[in-house]
Amino acid sequence: MILAFALVGAVIAFLPIPGTSVVLIGLEVFLLYRIQCKHNAFDLGSFIGVAAGLAGVSAVLKAMAAALILLPVISWLMSAAIAFGFIMIFGHIADGHYAKLALRNR
């Protein structure tokens, strides 16, 4: 599941269309929701907090990718690589966290 989200995120980030960062944030928040539901660990407070953090981190990552704007193809590839890497890392951290939380709550 995480790999599929990361691949979709990379394709979205590769597109040279303004506003893709908003779509990526939505994708990441939906991934968070799916992971929490997978482990029966959905908590609205935690969900909102992590979603807000994702929006902040996404803005920083978008700024990093935008630094390469003078090199169009390279910046698109870097945006895709950054999106893929972040979604993979975030997804695995969240999955591990909520899996441990689910085990503790049994």
C-alpha positions in Angstrom: 0.0 0.0 0.0 2.8 2.5 0.9 4.7 1.8 -2.3 1.6 2.4 -4.4 1.0 5.8 -2.6 4.6 6.7 -3.1 4.5 5.9 -6.8 1.4 7.9 -7.3 2.9 10.7 -5.4 6.1 10.6 -7.5 4.0 10.8 -10.7 2.0 13.7 -9.3 5.2 15.6 -8.2 6.8 15.0 -11.6 4.0 16.9 -13.4 5.0 20.5 -14.1 1.6 21.8 -13.0 1.1 24.4 -10.2 -0.7 23.3 -7.2 0.5 19.7 -7.1 1.8 20.1 -3.6 -1.8 20.5 -2.4 -2.7 17.2 -4.1 0.4 15.6 -2.5 -0.7 16.7 1.0 -4.1 15.2 0.4 -2.5 12.0 -0.7 -0.3 11.9 2.4 -3.2 12.6 4.7 -5.2 9.8 3.0 -2.3 7.4 3.5 -2.2 8.4 7.2 -5.9 7.7 7.4 -5.6 4.3 5.7 -2.7 3.3 8.0 -4.6 4.3 11.1 -7.7 2.4 10.0 -5.6 -0.6 9.0 -4.4 -0.9 12.7 -7.8 0.1 14.2 -6.0 3.1 15.7 -7.8 6.1 14.3 -7.8 9.0 16.7 -9.1 12.4 15.5 -6.6 14.4 17.6 -3.6 12.5 16.5 -4.9 12.5 12.9 -5.3 16.3 12.9 -1.9 16.8 14.5 0.0 14.6 12.1 -1.9 16.0 9.1 -0.9 19.6 10.1 2.7 18.4 10.5 2.5 16.9 7.0 1.4 20.2 5.6 4.4 22.0 7.2 6.9 19.4 6.0 5.4 19.4 2.6 5.9 23.2 2.3 9.6 22.8 3.2 10.1 19.9 0.8 8.4 21.9 -2.0 10.7 24.8 -1.3 13.7 22.5 -1.6 12.5 21.1 -5.0 11.7 24.7 -6.2 15.3 25.6 -5.7 16.1 23.7 -8.9 13.5 25.6 -10.9 16.1 26.8 -13.4 16.7 23.2 -14.6 13.2 22.1 -15.7 13.7 18.4 -16.3 16.0 17.9 -13.3 13.7 19.8 -11.0 10.8 17.6 -12.1 12.8 14.5 -11.5 14.0 15.8 -8.1 10.4 16.7 -7.1 9.3 13.2 -8.0 12.3 11.6 -6.1 11.6 13.8 -3.0 7.9 13.0 -3.0 8.6 9.3 -3.4 11.2 9.2 -0.7 9.2 11.2 1.8 6.0 9.2 1.3 7.9 5.9 1.7 9.7 7.1 4.8 6.6 8.7 6.3 4.4 5.7 5.5 6.8 3.2 7.1 7.2 5.3 10.2 3.5 5.7 10.6 2.8 2.1 9.9 5.3 1.0 12.5 4.0 3.4 15.0 0.4 2.5 14.7 1.2 -1.2 14.5 3.0 -0.9 17.9 0.1 1.2 19.3 -2.3 -1.5 18.2 -0.3 -4.2 19.9 -0.2 -2.2 23.1 -4.0 -1.7 23.1 -4.8 -5.4 22.7 
